[in-house]
Amino acid sequence: MAPLPAWDVPLIQSLLRWFQRAPVPVDDTLWQQACQQCPWLDELAPERAQRLRGLVGVFLQRKTITPVGGLELDDSQRLMLAALCCLPLIEFGAEGLHGWSELVVYPDAFRVRRDHVDAAGVLHQWDDELIGESWDSGPLILSWADVQADIADPHAGFCVAVHEMAHKIDALDGAIDGTPPLPREWQRQWAADFQQAYDAFCALVDADVETVIDPYAAEAPEEFFAVVSEYHFSAPELLVQTMPKVAEHLRRFYGPLEAGLR
């Protein structure tokens, strides 16, 4: 390999310095406001809260938060969004933020155009109304109204920010299949336990049995992982009662839940 021209060296050094910049300092007042407003943050043990605060600084450094549709977000609201997105990364770390650069926030649920060509070659098009979406190598998209609703009722089993972040984490190993990057032995056990729980859950949904877990989890293995991730943070006791092996894997992956959140 030929050596780099001399003029390239300062450029590379400059790029390296950019990537190695210190995280944005998180303002004390804004952080306290976020913790007071959101039980998921307020109940964290001090060491885990400090780790989350560091991740929020990294998030605010690396990600662009773009409100659309006339929505305006102040610094406190931007910090809250960053904190919710980083909540699943307390144990995993900042590596979970790789692969995308923008958080897009709509005022409310938003519509996206879908299309599908069936086996006969016929194109089908329709509109979906969504409260969140995670694009492959693209932005993470959230409805601000639904983020606020999740915060207002933190034990209802829903957290759209965690759901979409679970998809981002899932994609890190190159396959969106409901299994995040894990050590090999743990990955094998995770895949076996999740598949068993997913198959059993799908059987209930297919039989029109009312389930305590959101039936949307039966859509696909990756949606199953994202939905149960929501329950880990917002209704953990329910998850333990219905899917104990899944709950144990998530407790290991996301970290222990503080007493106030159980």
Secondary structure by P-SEA (a helix, b strand, c coil): cccccccaaaaaaaaaaaaacccccccaaaaaaaaaaccccccccaaaaaaaaaaaaaaaacbbbbbcccccccaaaaaaaaaaaacccccccccccccccbbbbccccbbbbbbbbccccbbbbbcccccccccccbbbbbcaaaaaaaaacccccccaaaaaaaaaaaaccccccccccccaaaaaaaaaaaaaaaaaaaaaaaacccccccccccccaaaaaaaaaaaacccaaaaaaccaaaaaaaaaaccccccccc
